[in-house]
Amino acid sequence: MNLSRVTWGTVALLILLISTAPLQAAKFDNQINSNPTDVYLLIQNQPAGIVNTGALNVRTGPAVVYEIAGVLKQGETVSLLGRNDVGSWVLVKESDGLEGWVNASYLQTNTAVASLPVSSFPPPTSAVGVVNSGALNIRYGPGISFEVITILQGAETVILLGRNLRDSWVFVQSTDGVKGWVNGSYLITNVPVASLPIKTLGDGLPQPPQPPEGPTAVVIAGAANLRAGPGMPYPIITVLEQGQGILLVGRNDVGS
């Protein structure tokens, strides 16, 4: 048996495989799945990426306000087809043919995202917003004097249904169907808040429970600043609107 012939043939095959694999594929380490299609993409230097988080939503557009079309698992490999204009989202294609957008931060790629072509995408099908704070109260009315119905979490998506006259509060519906008012300062929206229809408490919206007993007042000015303390130097918490009712709980020493 000619061992030298077998040895040299094996060596030649290894050299061929190593020479055709791009150096960039090395940074994938051992994260890649054993799927032959995944290996082919990397060795052929096709734009590809590996999911580097536990699960990654594939959406119909490059933002969290778009619907989820599928979910990728950690270690899955996808083809890279394009990007949005700033390169923060990538258009990908799964092995089963499904195409959609994923957040580029959760992909480890074998090519620079900036080198991908800019791809077009449809506008969202409805007016939506995303909570851009750690948590956000949904209230019965457009003001902090109204009781809290529920609390939205950061990055949660809501449907935009209306606004108040000053565009400062937005009437929304959460993903589990709860409707109510949120402070518009803590939403990132896909449409201007001013373009939403004006809603008032008389429009058949959820009514708050009876307020607790005690002295109340109504704002008679066009707007009134609610501050953290009794004086102009204190920061403004929110703005009360004309006609809004409030519960009186105390006063300063001179009653001003």
Salt bridges, closest charged atoms under 4 A:
ASP167 OD1 - ARG163 NH1 2.54
